[in-house]
Amino acid sequence: MTRDYLVTNEFVHPDRIAHIFGGVLPISERPPESKGHYGKDKGTLDICFVAAKYTPNGADKGFDVFLDIVSRMRESAPDAVFHVVGGFGPEDVADKGLLEAIRFHGFGRRIR
């Protein structure tokens, strides 16, 4: 579904998409609130990285790739807001200049 959305709206060429299998874990009994749709109901494009932290740099989960994406997109996509949910925090980001573009939420709560 995500791949089709990205390709149909011409956000990215299909050759640039990599599917990394993951799972969905319930964190709440209440249904999620609608946050709206980018370009229609809200002015921000929210891009999220969700993972538990098992290694120091998070390369096993792709955290290094996420940080590279933040670095590349923050200038060219000023409407993008980057979120990290899980075991990673500001101390895991070597380039401290990226911290202004990332919101950390911990496991179910915002930590910065």
N, C-alpha and C positions, 0 to 999 in steps of 0.2 A: 504494500500500500504506500509506504513512504517513497520507495523507488519510483513508482508510477507517478506520484505527485511531483517529485523533483524533475523527472523527465518530461512529463506532460506540460509543466509550466516553464520548461526550458531553463531551470536554475542551474543545471549541470548536465554534461554529456554522460550518457549511460556508461561509457568506458571508465569514468572517474568515480564510480560508485562501488564500494566494497561492502558486502553484507557480512557483518560480524555477529554471529548468533548469540543471543542473550535470552534472558527470561524476564517475566513480569512478576513482581512480588507485591502482594497487597500490603499497604502500609496504613490503611484507614478503613473503617467500616462505612463511612459516609461517602456518598457519590461525589466525584470531583465536580467543582464548579466550572462552568464554562468561562474561559478567559478571553474568548473572542478569537477572531481570525486576523492575522497580519494583513494590513492593507485594506481591511474592511471595517473591523471593529476596534482595532488597536494599531498603534504606530510602531510597535517593536516586533522584531523577528526573534523569538526565543529559541536558542540552540542549547541543548542539554547534554551533559555527560553524566551518566549514572553508573556507579560501580563501587564495590567494596575495594579497599586497598589491601593488597597482599604482598606487594614488593615495593621497595623504597621509591622508585621513579614511576611506577605504574605502567611500565611498558607492556606488561602482560595483559593489561586491560585497554591499552591504546590511549592512555592519558597524554603521552608524549605527542601523539598524532592530534589529539584535541587541542593541545597548547599551540601546535603549529598552525592549526586552523584559526584559532583565536588571533594569532600573530598576523596571519595573512589577511583576515577578514576585517579586523577592527578599523582599518583606515578606509577600505573600499565599501564597507557595509555599516555605516554609522548607526543604522536602526537595529543592528543585531545586539542582543543581550545574551551573554553566555552564562550558563548555570552549571554548577557542579553539585551533584547530589551523591552522598556516600562518604567514604572515609578519607577523601582528599581535602586538603586545606591550603591556605595561602603559603604555608611553609614548603609545600611541594612544588611551587612555581619558582624556577630559577630566575627567569626574566621578570623582575618585580614590576616592570612597566606594564605587564599584562594584567596586573591585579585590579586596575581601575575598570577593566572591561568584564571581570568575572564576579559572579555572585556565588558564594559557597553556602550550601544549605545543610551540610552534615547528613545525618540519618533522620529525616523528618523534622528538622528545625534549621533555621538560617543561622549560620555562624559568622557571616560577614556580608 
